Amino acid sequence: TYYLPKALDTHPLSIKPPLSFARNADYNPLEMSSIPKLLTHYYVLFAEGTRYTPAKHQASIKFCEERGLQPFRNVLYPRTKGAVEVITELGDSLGSVYDVVFGFPGDTVPSSNSMFSGISTDIDIWFRRVDKKDIPSDKEEVADFIVKQFRNKDILLDYHKAHKCFPGKSYPIPRRKQVLYLSIFWFLLSLVPGAALLNLSIKYGNRWLLGGVLGILLALYLASKRLMRMVSLKSSSSYGTSSYKKS
């Protein structure tokens, strides 16, 4: 029973909590009119409602075929309710919508495991700005508008698979050394105190201190493993396992 958006104020200390919407079109625990209509807010929408897996893609294809719709080849059929509510309720406060597509030209798709393992991955990002005047105001038309954007994403991903890039002019973003320096700083900040305590416990033979240090390291390891399981594809939503009700 959840949908994005996630409302983020531009001030780094003013991050708002995620907003929730019921998937059931007849029940909505949040009055959309209560959302602050400020120009400093951004709403990030993932209309699929879940991450892509082959099984969910088959469920998406089945959903389309049962309703006489053209199946998607590279993406899931979008669940439009959350995006429709946000776009229509924001009204004149909505300045524009950015349509974004990610492509991975390499042989592997990044994951939590690759991130924690330090494996770098190249990412191509295609995006375009859709002005407010080009977005319909009627809810049914907004839903159709969202589906059309996903049709376009499907075509773009076909192109990317064939050419390892998106069509149009590209703008390479250079790697920033600040990111490397910051990573080294936090690595040393977390490693040095633990290494010092471990060295002292071994040097003076303090079993309690040694046990405490090893316990902390074990707890951190187990916590990281749990985090990896929580963000795995197997832990994502049950897309395709229940009937879909159009809003």
Buried (B, 14 or more C-beta within 10 A) or exposed (E): EEBBBBBBBEEEEEEEEEBEBBBEEEEBEEEBEEBEEEEEBEBEBBBBBBBBBEEBBEBBBEBBEEEEEEBBEBBBBBBBBBBBBBBBBBEEEBEEBEBEBBBBBEEEEBBBEEEEEEEEBEEBEBEEEEEBEEBEEEBEEBBBBBBEBBEBBBBBBEBBEEEEEBEEEEEEEEEEEEEEEEEEEEEEEEEEEEEEBBEEBEEEEBEEBBEEBEEEEEEEEEEEEEEBEEBEBEEBBEBBEEEBEEB
